């Protein structure tokens, strides 16, 4: 069994560290949170009744970056939001790995840092457990997803592009106990229907690409398909859009890998699926933004000249609008027709949009630093004047009346 990180469990009020782990732990030190705000109980939020999970980086398998259940943080309360706790996290020494937003589920916040992955308590930011990457293990780009009681961790180590290495593992969310692990580089990862689907493009073993699906409960491989790559972290209600090595696109069933339909049209990236799962939003190699029927592959509408670069970090959709970040602008398109609803030019490069509580959030990076722009989703008008949350390094996560944000070597929680 291949274990990507050394496991260290917090026990009681103070953790006990073995001598072999101390060197790694010091490099990945996470400080205790400051005193809690007024009215905040120790452990509050540890078990949240009827809580919503931000289970994958794009919120869900469709990569919508849209939390339809958020109602506490909205246009009326956003100015009342204040920081309730802050924890420092090790800075990343290079572009690989890069800082990324946390995932939140089961009263816990799961966060990647330069030393590994850590789990914190929602109520007060207390460290519950963490994995420390062994010193000899190379750093890597990490994908996180919570499925039921498992935290799935996919890693593609930094280094060789032609012959990458990595791992795919599942851990118990409550204790950090290893459930299963596989050795393979994880180029993309999406969880849906009890499966975790990953793409492996190792040139030595699978030069034409291979996509595999594993059962989350026990790590058993359910299906695989060669000659294809999954260039996205998107599943549209049980459908995956894969790129053929020989050209064109194939849509397969997430549960079985069976072909549902094929098209000669290649796509550079699958950006998201609609919340209803009835369409994919894609970009092709000619910079044409398209809405594609998930059931047939037919193009529903197209917008040429949208200079989206390959990746999953440029759009959000609430089913009514598609929010697209390009350069200095954030544009809202009608999801049904592709018509422009509004466009707003900001004072720096615009990052991943996030939609929740009637608002849309995006990190703006300028020469003077980064900050968080917060706009009205319906009109694009500012919901907060000026700049806020300076030093933001990745998109916020808004769930259960809490806003989580990485800022200049720290993770902070804000709430009204």
Secondary structure by P-SEA (a helix, b strand, c coil): ccccbbbbbbcccbbbbcccaaaaaaabbbbbbcccccccccccccccccccccccccccccccccccccccccccccccccccbbbbbbcccccccbbbbbbbcccbbbbbccccbbbbbcccccccccccccccbbbbbbbbbbcccbbbbbbbbcccccccccccccccccccccccccbbbbcbbbbcccbbbbbbbcccccccbbbbbbccccccccccccccccccccccccbbbbbbccbbbbbbbcccccccccccccccccccccccccbbbbcccccbbbbbccccccccccccccccccccccccccccbbbbbcccccccccccccccccccccccccccccccccbbbbbbbcccbbbbbbbccccccccccccccccccbbbbbcccbbbbbcccbbbbbcc
